[in-house]
Amino acid sequence: MRGVVDEVPALEARRLTLAWSGDEAPVVRGVSLHVGVGESVCLVGRSGCGKTTILHALSGLTRPRAGSVLLHGRDVTGVPGDVSYMLQKDLLLPSKRIIDNVCLPLVLSGESAGEARAKARPLFGRFGLEGCEDSWPSELSGGMRQRAAFLRTYLMGNDVLLLDEPFSALDAITRAEMRSWYCDMARELRLATLTITHDVDEAVGMAQRIYVLTGDPRAGVPSRVSAEVRVGRPEGVSFEEFALSHEFLACKREVLEALGA
Ligand SMILES: Nc1ncnc2c1ncn2[C@@H]1O[C@H](COP(=O)(O)OP(=O)(O)OP(=O)(O)O)[C@@H](O)[C@H]1O
């Protein structure tokens, strides 16, 4: 079934086979997935099964051995730059104020610092960073720094975001708040998000659909998508409330079973 909002997915992978070198067995074989406009999807799998390898191919950093990547129906296989990719660490530059950190992608793409700041400033409120424009990264909490990293990623101007364990460096309470904030913000801004995580609770908490990746590339068994689980968190139900529901537990069980846990 297609994404919840639009017929043509924002991001689609068709039968990707990926390997790090020509003579090695593939890390993943025949992986197909899609993320609809405004949809939040998680990819879960054990450590080493190939999640990051898939994100690299989706972002165009590497070329697949076989298969293709489409953005809004356009073939972008092996072409970087059209998808934003955010890593676990916020990677803010300590010597730049927050406003200049978040403006970096705009400045690097040729805008003047003044133009970039004018574009970024109105977004500080929406990203929960009001009043932090002139702070240094070291003055912000982990959650605030992560919000700044999201704003910087958003300012790259892409509507498809790939997130690699985005909340793993945060404490449990901040992580829960950030998940909730991110999902509201992404829905409002119609961002398509693919998040990779080991954390099944996190996946069930933030995704509308979850792909489960299984295999053991280190033992020569390429990973594949072994299940697609639909998460039915009703509109208006908070994460905390949903986490106590039967639906949450049923989804979690389905994912864990598919992982073989
Ligand atoms: N740059 C690389 N060159 C060669 N092999 C790599 C490279 N990066 C990863 N691999 C191998 O590819 C396989 C999949 O790694 P990958 O990092 O994609 O897994 P992962 O599911 O993201 O793991 P984790 O959850 O621990 O981050 C592993 O066997 C890993 O050793």
The ligand as an SDF file (V2000), in Angstrom:
LIG
                    3D

 31 33  0  0  0  0  0  0  0  0999 V2000
   32.3590    1.6370    4.6790 N   0  0  0  0  0  0  0  0  0  0  0  0
   32.1870    0.3130    4.7220 C   0  0  0  0  0  0  0  0  0  0  0  0
   32.9910   -0.5200    4.0070 N   0  0  0  0  0  0  0  0  0  0  0  0
   32.8390   -1.8360    4.0430 C   0  0  0  0  0  0  0  0  0  0  0  0
   31.8820   -2.4750    4.7670 N   0  0  0  0  0  0  0  0  0  0  0  0
   31.0660   -1.7170    5.4990 C   0  0  0  0  0  0  0  0  0  0  0  0
   31.1710   -0.2850    5.5220 C   0  0  0  0  0  0  0  0  0  0  0  0
   30.1970    0.1890    6.3430 N   0  0  0  0  0  0  0  0  0  0  0  0
   29.5390   -0.8840    6.8050 C   0  0  0  0  0  0  0  0  0  0  0  0
   30.0530   -2.0190    6.3070 N   0  0  0  0  0  0  0  0  0  0  0  0
   29.5690   -3.3970    6.6020 C   0  0  0  0  0  0  0  0  0  0  0  0
   28.2530   -3.4890    6.1090 O   0  0  0  0  0  0  0  0  0  0  0  0
   27.4140   -4.2210    7.0180 C   0  0  0  0  0  0  0  0  0  0  0  0
   26.2250   -3.3880    7.4060 C   0  0  0  0  0  0  0  0  0  0  0  0
   26.6780   -2.2460    8.1420 O   0  0  0  0  0  0  0  0  0  0  0  0
   25.6910   -1.0490    8.5100 P   0  0  0  0  0  0  0  0  0  0  0  0
   26.5130   -0.0090    9.1820 O   0  0  0  0  0  0  0  0  0  0  0  0
   24.9190   -0.6730    7.3190 O   0  0  0  0  0  0  0  0  0  0  0  0
   24.7160   -1.7630    9.5680 O   0  0  0  0  0  0  0  0  0  0  0  0
   23.6710   -1.0870   10.5710 P   0  0  0  0  0  0  0  0  0  0  0  0
   22.4600   -1.9510   10.5200 O   0  0  0  0  0  0  0  0  0  0  0  0
   23.5050    0.3490   10.2580 O   0  0  0  0  0  0  0  0  0  0  0  0
   24.4180   -1.2730   11.9630 O   0  0  0  0  0  0  0  0  0  0  0  0
   24.3280   -0.3890   13.3100 P   0  0  0  0  0  0  0  0  0  0  0  0
   22.9060   -0.4990   13.7560 O   0  0  0  0  0  0  0  0  0  0  0  0
   25.2840   -1.0710   14.2260 O   0  0  0  0  0  0  0  0  0  0  0  0
   24.7430    1.0020   12.9430 O   0  0  0  0  0  0  0  0  0  0  0  0
   28.2980   -4.6030    8.1930 C   0  0  0  0  0  0  0  0  0  0  0  0
   28.7210   -5.9200    8.0080 O   0  0  0  0  0  0  0  0  0  0  0  0
   29.4610   -3.6250    8.0980 C   0  0  0  0  0  0  0  0  0  0  0  0
   30.6440   -4.2370    8.5860 O   0  0  0  0  0  0  0  0  0  0  0  0
  1  2  1  0
  2  3  1  0
  2  7  2  0
  3  4  2  0
  4  5  1  0
  5  6  2  0
  6  7  1  0
  6 10  1  0
  7  8  1  0
  8  9  2  0
  9 10  1  0
 10 11  1  0
 11 12  1  0
 11 30  1  0
 12 13  1  0
 13 14  1  0
 13 28  1  0
 14 15  1  0
 15 16  1  0
 16 17  2  0
 16 18  1  0
 16 19  1  0
 19 20  1  0
 20 21  2  0
 20 22  1  0
 20 23  1  0
 23 24  1  0
 24 25  2  0
 24 26  1  0
 24 27  1  0
 28 29  1  0
 28 30  1  0
 30 31  1  0
M  END
$$$$
